[in-house]
Amino acid sequence: MLQRIQTLFLLVVVVLGIVLFFVPIASFLAELYYFKLFVYEFRNLTPDTEIEFGLTAVLPLLVLNIGVIGLSAYSISSFKNRILQIRLVRFTMLLCMLMIVGIFVLYPNLISASTEANSEFEAGAYLPIVNLLFLFLANRYILKDEKLIRSMDRLR
């Protein structure tokens, strides 16, 4: 039901989750190293260096982002069961918070411990924060709908 505002909020979360695959999250710069963090890879942009981060380094971010996209899309389709939709949105908010902690705390500490690189956050780092905001708004409007339906049931 695209006429409900919470569905539009969840649709924005799905679109921003997909956009996160195409924009870099952070850059790590040291005297000898230059890395870019994406959701799907840790790209080493320094020529002739042997430091490589495999898929296991970014796997938590990848899984969390796919989870946010998948649960948001499923929440859109479960508009008839508002209680389930509320639970799904809240769990998606938890995944989004874990993603934010990983981006701003875990990965800069991981890289600075091994390469002494300074982190610079790019546009992709702030997309999960925007997602969290839209998930909060969607949850609020779903609760509002549920209260309205329950008040109508009381009147019957």
Phi and psi in radians as a Rosetta constraint file:
Dihedral C 1 N 2 CA 2 C 2 CIRCULARHARMONIC -1.328 0.35
Dihedral N 2 CA 2 C 2 N 3 CIRCULARHARMONIC -0.153 0.35
Dihedral C 2 N 3 CA 3 C 3 CIRCULARHARMONIC -1.391 0.35
Dihedral N 3 CA 3 C 3 N 4 CIRCULARHARMONIC -0.202 0.35
Dihedral C 3 N 4 CA 4 C 4 CIRCULARHARMONIC -1.474 0.35
Dihedral N 4 CA 4 C 4 N 5 CIRCULARHARMONIC 2.419 0.35
Dihedral C 4 N 5 CA 5 C 5 CIRCULARHARMONIC -1.164 0.35
Dihedral N 5 CA 5 C 5 N 6 CIRCULARHARMONIC -0.578 0.35
Dihedral C 5 N 6 CA 6 C 6 CIRCULARHARMONIC -1.190 0.35
Dihedral N 6 CA 6 C 6 N 7 CIRCULARHARMONIC -0.491 0.35
Dihedral C 6 N 7 CA 7 C 7 CIRCULARHARMONIC -1.176 0.35
Dihedral N 7 CA 7 C 7 N 8 CIRCULARHARMONIC -0.670 0.35
Dihedral C 7 N 8 CA 8 C 8 CIRCULARHARMONIC -1.167 0.35
Dihedral N 8 CA 8 C 8 N 9 CIRCULARHARMONIC -0.671 0.35
Dihedral C 8 N 9 CA 9 C 9 CIRCULARHARMONIC -1.094 0.35
Dihedral N 9 CA 9 C 9 N 10 CIRCULARHARMONIC -0.759 0.35
Dihedral C 9 N 10 CA 10 C 10 CIRCULARHARMONIC -1.168 0.35
Dihedral N 10 CA 10 C 10 N 11 CIRCULARHARMONIC -0.604 0.35
Dihedral C 10 N 11 CA 11 C 11 CIRCULARHARMONIC -1.149 0.35
Dihedral N 11 CA 11 C 11 N 12 CIRCULARHARMONIC -0.647 0.35
Dihedral C 11 N 12 CA 12 C 12 CIRCULARHARMONIC -1.129 0.35
Dihedral N 12 CA 12 C 12 N 13 CIRCULARHARMONIC -0.668 0.35
Dihedral C 12 N 13 CA 13 C 13 CIRCULARHARMONIC -1.089 0.35
Dihedral N 13 CA 13 C 13 N 14 CIRCULARHARMONIC -0.746 0.35
Dihedral C 13 N 14 CA 14 C 14 CIRCULARHARMONIC -1.105 0.35
Dihedral N 14 CA 14 C 14 N 15 CIRCULARHARMONIC -0.780 0.35
Dihedral C 14 N 15 CA 15 C 15 CIRCULARHARMONIC -1.137 0.35
Dihedral N 15 CA 15 C 15 N 16 CIRCULARHARMONIC -0.749 0.35
Dihedral C 15 N 16 CA 16 C 16 CIRCULARHARMONIC -1.174 0.35
Dihedral N 16 CA 16 C 16 N 17 CIRCULARHARMONIC -0.563 0.35
Dihedral C 16 N 17 CA 17 C 17 CIRCULARHARMONIC -1.144 0.35
Dihedral N 17 CA 17 C 17 N 18 CIRCULARHARMONIC -0.646 0.35
Dihedral C 17 N 18 CA 18 C 18 CIRCULARHARMONIC -1.247 0.35
Dihedral N 18 CA 18 C 18 N 19 CIRCULARHARMONIC -0.679 0.35
Dihedral C 18 N 19 CA 19 C 19 CIRCULARHARMONIC -1.101 0.35
Dihedral N 19 CA 19 C 19 N 20 CIRCULARHARMONIC -0.536 0.35
Dihedral C 19 N 20 CA 20 C 20 CIRCULARHARMONIC -1.078 0.35
Dihedral N 20 CA 20 C 20 N 21 CIRCULARHARMONIC -0.382 0.35
Dihedral C 20 N 21 CA 21 C 21 CIRCULARHARMONIC -1.257 0.35
Dihedral N 21 CA 21 C 21 N 22 CIRCULARHARMONIC -0.348 0.35
Dihedral C 21 N 22 CA 22 C 22 CIRCULARHARMONIC -1.860 0.35
Dihedral N 22 CA 22 C 22 N 23 CIRCULARHARMONIC -0.182 0.35
Dihedral C 22 N 23 CA 23 C 23 CIRCULARHARMONIC -1.989 0.35
Dihedral N 23 CA 23 C 23 N 24 CIRCULARHARMONIC 2.553 0.35
Dihedral C 23 N 24 CA 24 C 24 CIRCULARHARMONIC -1.273 0.35
Dihedral N 24 CA 24 C 24 N 25 CIRCULARHARMONIC 2.600 0.35
Dihedral C 24 N 25 CA 25 C 25 CIRCULARHARMONIC -1.587 0.35
Dihedral N 25 CA 25 C 25 N 26 CIRCULARHARMONIC -0.808 0.35
Dihedral C 25 N 26 CA 26 C 26 CIRCULARHARMONIC -2.670 0.35
Dihedral N 26 CA 26 C 26 N 27 CIRCULARHARMONIC 2.730 0.35
Dihedral C 26 N 27 CA 27 C 27 CIRCULARHARMONIC -2.031 0.35
Dihedral N 27 CA 27 C 27 N 28 CIRCULARHARMONIC 2.464 0.35
Dihedral C 27 N 28 CA 28 C 28 CIRCULARHARMONIC -2.125 0.35
Dihedral N 28 CA 28 C 28 N 29 CIRCULARHARMONIC 2.097 0.35
Dihedral C 28 N 29 CA 29 C 29 CIRCULARHARMONIC -2.167 0.35
Dihedral N 29 CA 29 C 29 N 30 CIRCULARHARMONIC 2.233 0.35
Dihedral C 29 N 30 CA 30 C 30 CIRCULARHARMONIC -2.294 0.35
Dihedral N 30 CA 30 C 30 N 31 CIRCULARHARMONIC -3.091 0.35
Dihedral C 30 N 31 CA 31 C 31 CIRCULARHARMONIC -1.102 0.35
Dihedral N 31 CA 31 C 31 N 32 CIRCULARHARMONIC -0.666 0.35
Dihedral C 31 N 32 CA 32 C 32 CIRCULARHARMONIC -1.940 0.35
Dihedral N 32 CA 32 C 32 N 33 CIRCULARHARMONIC -0.156 0.35
Dihedral C 32 N 33 CA 33 C 33 CIRCULARHARMONIC -2.257 0.35
Dihedral N 33 CA 33 C 33 N 34 CIRCULARHARMONIC 2.609 0.35
Dihedral C 33 N 34 CA 34 C 34 CIRCULARHARMONIC -2.516 0.35
Dihedral N 34 CA 34 C 34 N 35 CIRCULARHARMONIC 2.042 0.35
Dihedral C 34 N 35 CA 35 C 35 CIRCULARHARMONIC -2.149 0.35
Dihedral N 35 CA 35 C 35 N 36 CIRCULARHARMONIC 2.624 0.35
Dihedral C 35 N 36 CA 36 C 36 CIRCULARHARMONIC -2.170 0.35
Dihedral N 36 CA 36 C 36 N 37 CIRCULARHARMONIC 2.320 0.35
Dihedral C 36 N 37 CA 37 C 37 CIRCULARHARMONIC -1.748 0.35
Dihedral N 37 CA 37 C 37 N 38 CIRCULARHARMONIC 2.139 0.35
Dihedral C 37 N 38 CA 38 C 38 CIRCULARHARMONIC -1.995 0.35
Dihedral N 38 CA 38 C 38 N 39 CIRCULARHARMONIC 2.971 0.35
Dihedral C 38 N 39 CA 39 C 39 CIRCULARHARMONIC -1.151 0.35
Dihedral N 39 CA 39 C 39 N 40 CIRCULARHARMONIC -0.571 0.35
Dihedral C 39 N 40 CA 40 C 40 CIRCULARHARMONIC -1.816 0.35
Dihedral N 40 CA 40 C 40 N 41 CIRCULARHARMONIC -0.179 0.35
Dihedral C 40 N 41 CA 41 C 41 CIRCULARHARMONIC -2.805 0.35
Dihedral N 41 CA 41 C 41 N 42 CIRCULARHARMONIC 2.799 0.35
Dihedral C 41 N 42 CA 42 C 42 CIRCULARHARMONIC -1.928 0.35
Dihedral N 42 CA 42 C 42 N 43 CIRCULARHARMONIC 1.793 0.35
Dihedral C 42 N 43 CA 43 C 43 CIRCULARHARMONIC -1.573 0.35
Dihedral N 43 CA 43 C 43 N 44 CIRCULARHARMONIC 2.180 0.35
Dihedral C 43 N 44 CA 44 C 44 CIRCULARHARMONIC -1.610 0.35
Dihedral N 44 CA 44 C 44 N 45 CIRCULARHARMONIC 1.981 0.35
Dihedral C 44 N 45 CA 45 C 45 CIRCULARHARMONIC -1.757 0.35
Dihedral N 45 CA 45 C 45 N 46 CIRCULARHARMONIC 0.190 0.35
Dihedral C 45 N 46 CA 46 C 46 CIRCULARHARMONIC -1.628 0.35
Dihedral N 46 CA 46 C 46 N 47 CIRCULARHARMONIC 2.172 0.35
Dihedral C 46 N 47 CA 47 C 47 CIRCULARHARMONIC -1.257 0.35
Dihedral N 47 CA 47 C 47 N 48 CIRCULARHARMONIC 2.561 0.35
Dihedral C 47 N 48 CA 48 C 48 CIRCULARHARMONIC 1.037 0.35
Dihedral N 48 CA 48 C 48 N 49 CIRCULARHARMONIC 0.760 0.35
Dihedral C 48 N 49 CA 49 C 49 CIRCULARHARMONIC -2.122 0.35
Dihedral N 49 CA 49 C 49 N 50 CIRCULARHARMONIC 2.636 0.35
Dihedral C 49 N 50 CA 50 C 50 CIRCULARHARMONIC -1.770 0.35
Dihedral N 50 CA 50 C 50 N 51 CIRCULARHARMONIC 0.054 0.35
Dihedral C 50 N 51 CA 51 C 51 CIRCULARHARMONIC -1.350 0.35
Dihedral N 51 CA 51 C 51 N 52 CIRCULARHARMONIC 2.098 0.35
Dihedral C 51 N 52 CA 52 C 52 CIRCULARHARMONIC -2.310 0.35
Dihedral N 52 CA 52 C 52 N 53 CIRCULARHARMONIC 2.408 0.35
Dihedral C 52 N 53 CA 53 C 53 CIRCULARHARMONIC -1.927 0.35
Dihedral N 53 CA 53 C 53 N 54 CIRCULARHARMONIC 2.186 0.35
Dihedral C 53 N 54 CA 54 C 54 CIRCULARHARMONIC -1.432 0.35
Dihedral N 54 CA 54 C 54 N 55 CIRCULARHARMONIC -2.995 0.35
Dihedral C 54 N 55 CA 55 C 55 CIRCULARHARMONIC -1.141 0.35
Dihedral N 55 CA 55 C 55 N 56 CIRCULARHARMONIC -0.496 0.35
Dihedral C 55 N 56 CA 56 C 56 CIRCULARHARMONIC -1.152 0.35
Dihedral N 56 CA 56 C 56 N 57 CIRCULARHARMONIC -0.384 0.35
Dihedral C 56 N 57 CA 57 C 57 CIRCULARHARMONIC -1.247 0.35
Dihedral N 57 CA 57 C 57 N 58 CIRCULARHARMONIC -0.596 0.35
Dihedral C 57 N 58 CA 58 C 58 CIRCULARHARMONIC -1.872 0.35
Dihedral N 58 CA 58 C 58 N 59 CIRCULARHARMONIC 0.039 0.35
Dihedral C 58 N 59 CA 59 C 59 CIRCULARHARMONIC -1.009 0.35
Dihedral N 59 CA 59 C 59 N 60 CIRCULARHARMONIC -0.715 0.35
Dihedral C 59 N 60 CA 60 C 60 CIRCULARHARMONIC -1.047 0.35
Dihedral N 60 CA 60 C 60 N 61 CIRCULARHARMONIC -0.746 0.35
Dihedral C 60 N 61 CA 61 C 61 CIRCULARHARMONIC -1.117 0.35
Dihedral N 61 CA 61 C 61 N 62 CIRCULARHARMONIC -0.715 0.35
Dihedral C 61 N 62 CA 62 C 62 CIRCULARHARMONIC -1.112 0.35
Dihedral N 62 CA 62 C 62 N 63 CIRCULARHARMONIC -0.803 0.35
Dihedral C 62 N 63 CA 63 C 63 CIRCULARHARMONIC -1.149 0.35
Dihedral N 63 CA 63 C 63 N 64 CIRCULARHARMONIC -0.727 0.35
Dihedral C 63 N 64 CA 64 C 64 CIRCULARHARMONIC -1.135 0.35
Dihedral N 64 CA 64 C 64 N 65 CIRCULARHARMONIC -0.719 0.35
Dihedral C 64 N 65 CA 65 C 65 CIRCULARHARMONIC -1.176 0.35
Dihedral N 65 CA 65 C 65 N 66 CIRCULARHARMONIC -0.737 0.35
Dihedral C 65 N 66 CA 66 C 66 CIRCULARHARMONIC -1.129 0.35
Dihedral N 66 CA 66 C 66 N 67 CIRCULARHARMONIC -0.654 0.35
Dihedral C 66 N 67 CA 67 C 67 CIRCULARHARMONIC -1.106 0.35
Dihedral N 67 CA 67 C 67 N 68 CIRCULARHARMONIC -0.734 0.35
Dihedral C 67 N 68 CA 68 C 68 CIRCULARHARMONIC -1.102 0.35
Dihedral N 68 CA 68 C 68 N 69 CIRCULARHARMONIC -0.774 0.35
Dihedral C 68 N 69 CA 69 C 69 CIRCULARHARMONIC -1.130 0.35
Dihedral N 69 CA 69 C 69 N 70 CIRCULARHARMONIC -0.830 0.35
Dihedral C 69 N 70 CA 70 C 70 CIRCULARHARMONIC -1.145 0.35
Dihedral N 70 CA 70 C 70 N 71 CIRCULARHARMONIC -0.800 0.35
Dihedral C 70 N 71 CA 71 C 71 CIRCULARHARMONIC -1.195 0.35
Dihedral N 71 CA 71 C 71 N 72 CIRCULARHARMONIC -0.597 0.35
Dihedral C 71 N 72 CA 72 C 72 CIRCULARHARMONIC -1.170 0.35
Dihedral N 72 CA 72 C 72 N 73 CIRCULARHARMONIC -0.723 0.35
Dihedral C 72 N 73 CA 73 C 73 CIRCULARHARMONIC -1.144 0.35
Dihedral N 73 CA 73 C 73 N 74 CIRCULARHARMONIC -0.707 0.35
Dihedral C 73 N 74 CA 74 C 74 CIRCULARHARMONIC -1.187 0.35
Dihedral N 74 CA 74 C 74 N 75 CIRCULARHARMONIC -0.595 0.35
Dihedral C 74 N 75 CA 75 C 75 CIRCULARHARMONIC -1.126 0.35
Dihedral N 75 CA 75 C 75 N 76 CIRCULARHARMONIC -0.606 0.35
Dihedral C 75 N 76 CA 76 C 76 CIRCULARHARMONIC -1.096 0.35
Dihedral N 76 CA 76 C 76 N 77 CIRCULARHARMONIC -0.732 0.35
Dihedral C 76 N 77 CA 77 C 77 CIRCULARHARMONIC -1.381 0.35
Dihedral N 77 CA 77 C 77 N 78 CIRCULARHARMONIC -0.233 0.35
Dihedral C 77 N 78 CA 78 C 78 CIRCULARHARMONIC -1.785 0.35
Dihedral N 78 CA 78 C 78 N 79 CIRCULARHARMONIC 0.780 0.35
Dihedral C 78 N 79 CA 79 C 79 CIRCULARHARMONIC -1.264 0.35
Dihedral N 79 CA 79 C 79 N 80 CIRCULARHARMONIC -0.333 0.35
Dihedral C 79 N 80 CA 80 C 80 CIRCULARHARMONIC -1.348 0.35
Dihedral N 80 CA 80 C 80 N 81 CIRCULARHARMONIC -0.455 0.35
Dihedral C 80 N 81 CA 81 C 81 CIRCULARHARMONIC -1.887 0.35
Dihedral N 81 CA 81 C 81 N 82 CIRCULARHARMONIC 1.542 0.35
Dihedral C 81 N 82 CA 82 C 82 CIRCULARHARMONIC -1.185 0.35
Dihedral N 82 CA 82 C 82 N 83 CIRCULARHARMONIC -0.568 0.35
Dihedral C 82 N 83 CA 83 C 83 CIRCULARHARMONIC -1.132 0.35
Dihedral N 83 CA 83 C 83 N 84 CIRCULARHARMONIC -0.775 0.35
Dihedral C 83 N 84 CA 84 C 84 CIRCULARHARMONIC -1.107 0.35
Dihedral N 84 CA 84 C 84 N 85 CIRCULARHARMONIC -0.690 0.35
Dihedral C 84 N 85 CA 85 C 85 CIRCULARHARMONIC -1.112 0.35
Dihedral N 85 CA 85 C 85 N 86 CIRCULARHARMONIC -0.683 0.35
Dihedral C 85 N 86 CA 86 C 86 CIRCULARHARMONIC -1.113 0.35
Dihedral N 86 CA 86 C 86 N 87 CIRCULARHARMONIC -0.777 0.35
Dihedral C 86 N 87 CA 87 C 87 CIRCULARHARMONIC -1.123 0.35
Dihedral N 87 CA 87 C 87 N 88 CIRCULARHARMONIC -0.718 0.35
Dihedral C 87 N 88 CA 88 C 88 CIRCULARHARMONIC -1.119 0.35
Dihedral N 88 CA 88 C 88 N 89 CIRCULARHARMONIC -0.737 0.35
Dihedral C 88 N 89 CA 89 C 89 CIRCULARHARMONIC -1.162 0.35
Dihedral N 89 CA 89 C 89 N 90 CIRCULARHARMONIC -0.675 0.35
Dihedral C 89 N 90 CA 90 C 90 CIRCULARHARMONIC -1.168 0.35
Dihedral N 90 CA 90 C 90 N 91 CIRCULARHARMONIC -0.694 0.35
Dihedral C 90 N 91 CA 91 C 91 CIRCULARHARMONIC -1.172 0.35
Dihedral N 91 CA 91 C 91 N 92 CIRCULARHARMONIC -0.638 0.35
Dihedral C 91 N 92 CA 92 C 92 CIRCULARHARMONIC -1.136 0.35
Dihedral N 92 CA 92 C 92 N 93 CIRCULARHARMONIC -0.628 0.35
Dihedral C 92 N 93 CA 93 C 93 CIRCULARHARMONIC -1.105 0.35
Dihedral N 93 CA 93 C 93 N 94 CIRCULARHARMONIC -0.680 0.35
Dihedral C 93 N 94 CA 94 C 94 CIRCULARHARMONIC -1.106 0.35
Dihedral N 94 CA 94 C 94 N 95 CIRCULARHARMONIC -0.766 0.35
Dihedral C 94 N 95 CA 95 C 95 CIRCULARHARMONIC -1.078 0.35
Dihedral N 95 CA 95 C 95 N 96 CIRCULARHARMONIC -0.685 0.35
Dihedral C 95 N 96 CA 96 C 96 CIRCULARHARMONIC -1.159 0.35
Dihedral N 96 CA 96 C 96 N 97 CIRCULARHARMONIC -0.680 0.35
Dihedral C 96 N 97 CA 97 C 97 CIRCULARHARMONIC -1.138 0.35
Dihedral N 97 CA 97 C 97 N 98 CIRCULARHARMONIC -0.707 0.35
Dihedral C 97 N 98 CA 98 C 98 CIRCULARHARMONIC -1.091 0.35
Dihedral N 98 CA 98 C 98 N 99 CIRCULARHARMONIC -0.653 0.35
Dihedral C 98 N 99 CA 99 C 99 CIRCULARHARMONIC -1.139 0.35
Dihedral N 99 CA 99 C 99 N 100 CIRCULARHARMONIC -0.721 0.35
Dihedral C 99 N 100 CA 100 C 100 CIRCULARHARMONIC -1.122 0.35
Dihedral N 100 CA 100 C 100 N 101 CIRCULARHARMONIC -0.758 0.35
Dihedral C 100 N 101 CA 101 C 101 CIRCULARHARMONIC -1.098 0.35
Dihedral N 101 CA 101 C 101 N 102 CIRCULARHARMONIC -0.717 0.35
Dihedral C 101 N 102 CA 102 C 102 CIRCULARHARMONIC -1.100 0.35
Dihedral N 102 CA 102 C 102 N 103 CIRCULARHARMONIC -0.739 0.35
Dihedral C 102 N 103 CA 103 C 103 CIRCULARHARMONIC -1.215 0.35
Dihedral N 103 CA 103 C 103 N 104 CIRCULARHARMONIC -0.778 0.35
Dihedral C 103 N 104 CA 104 C 104 CIRCULARHARMONIC -1.609 0.35
Dihedral N 104 CA 104 C 104 N 105 CIRCULARHARMONIC -0.291 0.35
Dihedral C 104 N 105 CA 105 C 105 CIRCULARHARMONIC -2.082 0.35
Dihedral N 105 CA 105 C 105 N 106 CIRCULARHARMONIC -0.958 0.35
Dihedral C 105 N 106 CA 106 C 106 CIRCULARHARMONIC -1.188 0.35
Dihedral N 106 CA 106 C 106 N 107 CIRCULARHARMONIC -0.946 0.35
Dihedral C 106 N 107 CA 107 C 107 CIRCULARHARMONIC -1.189 0.35
Dihedral N 107 CA 107 C 107 N 108 CIRCULARHARMONIC -0.712 0.35
Dihedral C 107 N 108 CA 108 C 108 CIRCULARHARMONIC -1.080 0.35
Dihedral N 108 CA 108 C 108 N 109 CIRCULARHARMONIC -0.657 0.35
Dihedral C 108 N 109 CA 109 C 109 CIRCULARHARMONIC -1.197 0.35
Dihedral N 109 CA 109 C 109 N 110 CIRCULARHARMONIC -0.676 0.35
Dihedral C 109 N 110 CA 110 C 110 CIRCULARHARMONIC -1.090 0.35
Dihedral N 110 CA 110 C 110 N 111 CIRCULARHARMONIC -0.795 0.35
Dihedral C 110 N 111 CA 111 C 111 CIRCULARHARMONIC -1.290 0.35
Dihedral N 111 CA 111 C 111 N 112 CIRCULARHARMONIC -0.738 0.35
Dihedral C 111 N 112 CA 112 C 112 CIRCULARHARMONIC -1.170 0.35
Dihedral N 112 CA 112 C 112 N 113 CIRCULARHARMONIC -0.496 0.35
Dihedral C 112 N 113 CA 113 C 113 CIRCULARHARMONIC -1.225 0.35
Dihedral N 113 CA 113 C 113 N 114 CIRCULARHARMONIC -0.569 0.35
Dihedral C 113 N 114 CA 114 C 114 CIRCULARHARMONIC -1.696 0.35
Dihedral N 114 CA 114 C 114 N 115 CIRCULARHARMONIC -0.460 0.35
Dihedral C 114 N 115 CA 115 C 115 CIRCULARHARMONIC -2.242 0.35
Dihedral N 115 CA 115 C 115 N 116 CIRCULARHARMONIC -0.065 0.35
Dihedral C 115 N 116 CA 116 C 116 CIRCULARHARMONIC 1.035 0.35
Dihedral N 116 CA 116 C 116 N 117 CIRCULARHARMONIC 0.574 0.35
Dihedral C 116 N 117 CA 117 C 117 CIRCULARHARMONIC -1.586 0.35
Dihedral N 117 CA 117 C 117 N 118 CIRCULARHARMONIC 2.573 0.35
Dihedral C 117 N 118 CA 118 C 118 CIRCULARHARMONIC -1.570 0.35
Dihedral N 118 CA 118 C 118 N 119 CIRCULARHARMONIC 2.483 0.35
Dihedral C 118 N 119 CA 119 C 119 CIRCULARHARMONIC -1.754 0.35
Dihedral N 119 CA 119 C 119 N 120 CIRCULARHARMONIC 2.453 0.35
Dihedral C 119 N 120 CA 120 C 120 CIRCULARHARMONIC -2.211 0.35
Dihedral N 120 CA 120 C 120 N 121 CIRCULARHARMONIC 2.064 0.35
Dihedral C 120 N 121 CA 121 C 121 CIRCULARHARMONIC -1.428 0.35
Dihedral N 121 CA 121 C 121 N 122 CIRCULARHARMONIC 2.400 0.35
Dihedral C 121 N 122 CA 122 C 122 CIRCULARHARMONIC -1.910 0.35
Dihedral N 122 CA 122 C 122 N 123 CIRCULARHARMONIC -2.980 0.35
Dihedral C 122 N 123 CA 123 C 123 CIRCULARHARMONIC -1.039 0.35
Dihedral N 123 CA 123 C 123 N 124 CIRCULARHARMONIC -0.610 0.35
Dihedral C 123 N 124 CA 124 C 124 CIRCULARHARMONIC -1.156 0.35
Dihedral N 124 CA 124 C 124 N 125 CIRCULARHARMONIC -0.389 0.35
Dihedral C 124 N 125 CA 125 C 125 CIRCULARHARMONIC -1.236 0.35
Dihedral N 125 CA 125 C 125 N 126 CIRCULARHARMONIC -0.462 0.35
Dihedral C 125 N 126 CA 126 C 126 CIRCULARHARMONIC -1.648 0.35
Dihedral N 126 CA 126 C 126 N 127 CIRCULARHARMONIC -0.168 0.35
Dihedral C 126 N 127 CA 127 C 127 CIRCULARHARMONIC -1.126 0.35
Dihedral N 127 CA 127 C 127 N 128 CIRCULARHARMONIC -0.684 0.35
Dihedral C 127 N 128 CA 128 C 128 CIRCULARHARMONIC -1.102 0.35
Dihedral N 128 CA 128 C 128 N 129 CIRCULARHARMONIC -0.515 0.35
Dihedral C 128 N 129 CA 129 C 129 CIRCULARHARMONIC -1.193 0.35
Dihedral N 129 CA 129 C 129 N 130 CIRCULARHARMONIC -0.721 0.35
Dihedral C 129 N 130 CA 130 C 130 CIRCULARHARMONIC -1.139 0.35
Dihedral N 130 CA 130 C 130 N 131 CIRCULARHARMONIC -0.695 0.35
Dihedral C 130 N 131 CA 131 C 131 CIRCULARHARMONIC -1.039 0.35
Dihedral N 131 CA 131 C 131 N 132 CIRCULARHARMONIC -0.756 0.35
Dihedral C 131 N 132 CA 132 C 132 CIRCULARHARMONIC -1.081 0.35
Dihedral N 132 CA 132 C 132 N 133 CIRCULARHARMONIC -0.694 0.35
Dihedral C 132 N 133 CA 133 C 133 CIRCULARHARMONIC -1.086 0.35
Dihedral N 133 CA 133 C 133 N 134 CIRCULARHARMONIC -0.808 0.35
Dihedral C 133 N 134 CA 134 C 134 CIRCULARHARMONIC -1.187 0.35
Dihedral N 134 CA 134 C 134 N 135 CIRCULARHARMONIC -0.591 0.35
Dihedral C 134 N 135 CA 135 C 135 CIRCULARHARMONIC -1.163 0.35
Dihedral N 135 CA 135 C 135 N 136 CIRCULARHARMONIC -0.688 0.35
Dihedral C 135 N 136 CA 136 C 136 CIRCULARHARMONIC -1.073 0.35
Dihedral N 136 CA 136 C 136 N 137 CIRCULARHARMONIC -0.785 0.35
Dihedral C 136 N 137 CA 137 C 137 CIRCULARHARMONIC -1.129 0.35
Dihedral N 137 CA 137 C 137 N 138 CIRCULARHARMONIC -0.708 0.35
Dihedral C 137 N 138 CA 138 C 138 CIRCULARHARMONIC -1.090 0.35
Dihedral N 138 CA 138 C 138 N 139 CIRCULARHARMONIC -0.765 0.35
Dihedral C 138 N 139 CA 139 C 139 CIRCULARHARMONIC -1.067 0.35
Dihedral N 139 CA 139 C 139 N 140 CIRCULARHARMONIC -0.709 0.35
Dihedral C 139 N 140 CA 140 C 140 CIRCULARHARMONIC -1.105 0.35
Dihedral N 140 CA 140 C 140 N 141 CIRCULARHARMONIC -0.755 0.35
Dihedral C 140 N 141 CA 141 C 141 CIRCULARHARMONIC -1.293 0.35
Dihedral N 141 CA 141 C 141 N 142 CIRCULARHARMONIC -0.526 0.35
Dihedral C 141 N 142 CA 142 C 142 CIRCULARHARMONIC -1.163 0.35
Dihedral N 142 CA 142 C 142 N 143 CIRCULARHARMONIC -0.739 0.35
Dihedral C 142 N 143 CA 143 C 143 CIRCULARHARMONIC -1.088 0.35
Dihedral N 143 CA 143 C 143 N 144 CIRCULARHARMONIC -0.673 0.35
Dihedral C 143 N 144 CA 144 C 144 CIRCULARHARMONIC -1.089 0.35
Dihedral N 144 CA 144 C 144 N 145 CIRCULARHARMONIC -0.762 0.35
Dihedral C 144 N 145 CA 145 C 145 CIRCULARHARMONIC -1.092 0.35
Dihedral N 145 CA 145 C 145 N 146 CIRCULARHARMONIC -0.731 0.35
Dihedral C 145 N 146 CA 146 C 146 CIRCULARHARMONIC -1.116 0.35
Dihedral N 146 CA 146 C 146 N 147 CIRCULARHARMONIC -0.724 0.35
Dihedral C 146 N 147 CA 147 C 147 CIRCULARHARMONIC -1.119 0.35
Dihedral N 147 CA 147 C 147 N 148 CIRCULARHARMONIC -0.667 0.35
Dihedral C 147 N 148 CA 148 C 148 CIRCULARHARMONIC -1.127 0.35
Dihedral N 148 CA 148 C 148 N 149 CIRCULARHARMONIC -0.761 0.35
Dihedral C 148 N 149 CA 149 C 149 CIRCULARHARMONIC -1.138 0.35
Dihedral N 149 CA 149 C 149 N 150 CIRCULARHARMONIC -0.723 0.35
Dihedral C 149 N 150 CA 150 C 150 CIRCULARHARMONIC -1.155 0.35
Dihedral N 150 CA 150 C 150 N 151 CIRCULARHARMONIC -0.611 0.35
Dihedral C 150 N 151 CA 151 C 151 CIRCULARHARMONIC -1.215 0.35
Dihedral N 151 CA 151 C 151 N 152 CIRCULARHARMONIC -0.574 0.35
Dihedral C 151 N 152 CA 152 C 152 CIRCULARHARMONIC -1.204 0.35
Dihedral N 152 CA 152 C 152 N 153 CIRCULARHARMONIC -0.627 0.35
Dihedral C 152 N 153 CA 153 C 153 CIRCULARHARMONIC -1.166 0.35
Dihedral N 153 CA 153 C 153 N 154 CIRCULARHARMONIC -0.582 0.35
Dihedral C 153 N 154 CA 154 C 154 CIRCULARHARMONIC -1.175 0.35
Dihedral N 154 CA 154 C 154 N 155 CIRCULARHARMONIC -0.596 0.35
Dihedral C 154 N 155 CA 155 C 155 CIRCULARHARMONIC -1.315 0.35
Dihedral N 155 CA 155 C 155 N 156 CIRCULARHARMONIC -0.360 0.35
